[in-house]
Amino acid sequence: MSQTDETLADALARHEIELPPDRIAALQQYCELLWEWNSKLNLTRHTDYEKFVARDLVDSLAFSEALGESERVLDVGTGGGVPGIVLAIVRPDLAVSLCDSVGKKARAVADMVGQLQLEVPVYPENIQQVLAAWRGDTLLFRAVARMRKILTWVKPHWGSFDRLLLVKGPAWVDERGEARHHGLLKNLELRKLKSYPLPDTDSESVLLQIKRRG
């Protein structure tokens, strides 16, 4: 089977990921919309089902495992909609919102959300502006910025949410050291919730949780 003949179901089976048929169909529609938009606007480098499953879906499912029933989550710097749109499809119990400070990306994601008929607000604003009004449980960060920058952004807004979940690569330990050096982890608790292989490399991804002590 050539790469172009492969279906999403083929890639899911290879990674031993089982999902209900209706969610597979919705994810396939999302991929088609994302890749169509990607031809006009650089939203993703993962433009086949194998890369989508191995990177985007695996990361999104790592977030999903850490989220409780009906949590209110905000995908910060959503880009092409990962993990937010993926979570809204595979976890319809979640109240998902998306934000991206790049207006063109936010408009593209809003169009995809509309065509997928998802009830997902999209904010074309930076995280500081969104947190002036948004209230929820968990902020999600994937491939957005270094930990130091993220903690600087959210520092004045801890009353708006309970915790951060971040997917990071092997450099997370250095990022933690940098954040500590700048006093940004003071009164915060950082835990590694999960680690898993980064496909086609000798490295691993980690899911981190940061919340206030006590």
C-alpha positions, -999 to +999 in steps of 0.1 A: +000+000+000+014+034-009+013+063+015-013+080-006-036+050-005-034+047+033-065+056+054-067+069+089-080+035+100-048+019+086-026+043+106-047+038+138-044+000+135-007+002+131-004+022+163-030-001+181-053+029+188-090+020+189-117+046+185-155+045+177-162+047+140-180+080+142-149+096+159-126+081+133-148+096+106-148+130+123-110+129+126-106+119+090-128+149+080-107+172+103-075+159+085-089+167+051-100+202+062-066+208+079-046+198+049-068+218+026-062+249+047-025+240+049-021+245+012-030+282+018-015+287+052+013+269+070-006+251+099+011+217+101+041+196+088+021+164+095+004+160+061-003+123+060-022+099+083+009+083+097+024+116+109-010+128+121-015+097+143+021+092+155+025+129+165-008+148+167-032+121+179-008+104+203+000+138+220-038+146+221-046+113+237-019+119+263-037+151+272-070+132+272-058+107+297-050+135+322-083+153+318-113+145+340-149+143+330-164+175+316-133+196+323-132+231+308-100+233+288-082+260+267-058+250+240-033+279+239-016+287+206-037+260+189-022+266+154-040+241+132-062+228+160-040+203+179-048+192+205-080+212+209-100+201+179-088+165+183-099+165+220-133+180+211-138+150+187-125+122+208-138+136+242-172+152+235-177+155+273-150+182+275-158+219+272-130+229+248-119+264+238-091+275+214-070+306+212-043+318+188-029+352+186-023+349+148-055+360+133-052+340+101-047+308+120-076+315+143-099+322+113-088+289+097-094+270+129-128+286+133-138+276+098-128+240+105-147+240+138-178+253+119-175+226+092-171+199+118-201+213+137-183+214+170-193+238+198-158+252+204-152+289+209-121+302+190-104+334+204-082+353+180-062+368+209-031+361+230-034+341+262-032+372+285-062+388+267-082+355+268-076+349+305-089+384+313-124+368+308-121+330+303-126+308+334-119+271+334-099+242+347-069+235+325-047+252+300-031+230+273+003+239+257+019+219+228+048+233+207+040+269+218+069+283+237+095+275+263+083+269+299+098+302+311+077+322+286+045+302+293+049+308+331+055+345+325+024+348+304+001+331+329+016+344+362-009+371+368-039+349+359-038+319+382-072+328+395-087+320+360-077+283+359-063+254+381-034+239+362-013+238+331-007+206+310+023+208+287+036+183+261+074+187+259+104+170+243+137+160+259+147+197+265+120+200+292+146+194+320+167+224+307+135+245+305+126+236+340+160+247+352+157+280+333+122+286+348+135+279+383+165+302+378+141+330+370+119+323+401+089+312+380+083+279+397+082+294+432+050+283+449+043+259+420+044+222+418+057+205+386+050+168+380+058+145+351+026+126+344+036+105+315+065+098+291+063+080+257+085+074+227+089+102+201+084+082+168+114+077+146+138+090+172+156+078+203+139+106+223+107+107+243+079+131+248+066+140+283+033+153+297+039+178+325+015+192+350+021+226+367-002+238+395-001+259+426+012+243+458-015+234+483 
